[in-house]
């Protein structure tokens, strides 16, 4: 007689990606219509936007007199001549370490700002934030504030709606063109280039650059907006490593706001605990990222602090203290939460307010500027300052003359008929000033040597004078010859020096003089 096979145990589990529960890999964007906030942080953002856009658009048009032999544009990346001009500073290709130093300073500065005040760069000065603010200002001017924009978006297409949309996008495109146009002016003389661009005589690369930056500015700032910060920018993922419990971040002070109630008077009459948050969603409606700061720290939050302005306005109208949403540290927030909850698991508003005055108790920690001064931020600041001072010192001490010497490899030396020995060298003398000058090329530390330079008349015992063009490199073919009675017994090191005629500026390079091996 056959027996039934043993039954296997059934586990209580479901695949997370079953075909019944599988969702689309791409979630359609939910449009965000942020309401315009009013307050000190919104005003600060307007100021930062004005300054940053002013710097970007105006800088190529600033002039700086460097004399008749150099361009007079204050900031210029001269790729054709391989120069970078920044007011009184001129950077040559071999000095690229200054640019590397600036990049390191920028990185350390970003770490310093983030560890101190969170994503303040993202919230105020990031180009994406600045241009989105500008595009939103244009949108609000044409379509109205939040409710009007929502109504327009849902309305059927009419001539009025079509005209508003065309006007808005046309201005956005003009802003994009201005953005791309301003960028190319950093790489050529701005007044000359704008004439060439308008008359269609500019190089093709100029038009390609304008088109590329116009499209990216229009798409990122006008169409994608918060999606760039959420999905494309790597900094939200990195900032977690930069923050600690003493970093200032925009924080909803739940120890004061909970429990929320939209009917506080009724709840108080029923003897229920009530926090300061009236659940009005004012903080959500002004957020350009469309998040609720009351849900805690989130990847999408750029700490623009507009929610602080919105909440402070509500608190003012309710006659309560500002700061329900504020810049605070995690350490202070956790201390206040522990004080508000006591031994329980929910916030008890009576624990944080004086029964007689109704004011916050003195044991509440209110974050101030002193929290930013701590070992971590001090180390970042010292490193940032040290690099900056090092680069400034190097700039102040660098010589306007430079010389490099390359000894011939084949042959190493040539024996003359009279027994003298000659060595050949390729010498490059760099004049790093925007004016012509005469210098003296000399041989030092090699007794009995004479110096001759091809295509330059005259042979001196140890030196001769050379005219240098402004901001140019002079390439020389030089020969150093030593008479037989003064020949060294073995390879000898000596110096080829370059000095201004008045002796105020001098530079040198060390090289070798090769002689035949002793027999």
Secondary structure, 3 states (H helix, E strand, C coil): CCCCCCCCCCCCCCCCCCCCCCCCCCCCCCCCCCCCCCCHHHHHHHHHHHHHHHHHHHHHHCECCCCCCCCCECEEEECCCCEEEECCEEEEHHHCHHHHHHHHHHHHHHHHHHHHHCCHHHHHHCHHHHHHHHHHHHHHHHHCCHHHHHHHHHCCCCHHHHHHHHHHHHHHHHHHHHHHHHHHHHHCCHHHHHHHHHCCCCCHHHHHHHHHHHHHHHHHHHHHCHHHHHHHCCHHHHHHHHCCCCCCEEEECHHHHCCCCCCHHHHHHCCCCCCCCCCCCHHHHCCCCCCCHHHCCCCCCCCCCHHHHHHHHHHHHHCCCCCCEEEECHHHHHHHHHHHHCCCCCCCHHHCECCCCCCECCCCCCCCHHHHCCHHHHHHHHHHHHHHHHHHHHHHHCCCEEEEEEECCCCCCEECCCCCEEEEEEEEEEECCCCCEEEEEEEECCCCEEEEECCEEEEECCEEEEEECCCEEEEEEEEEEECHHHCCCCCEEEEEEEEECCCCCEEEEEEEECCCCCC
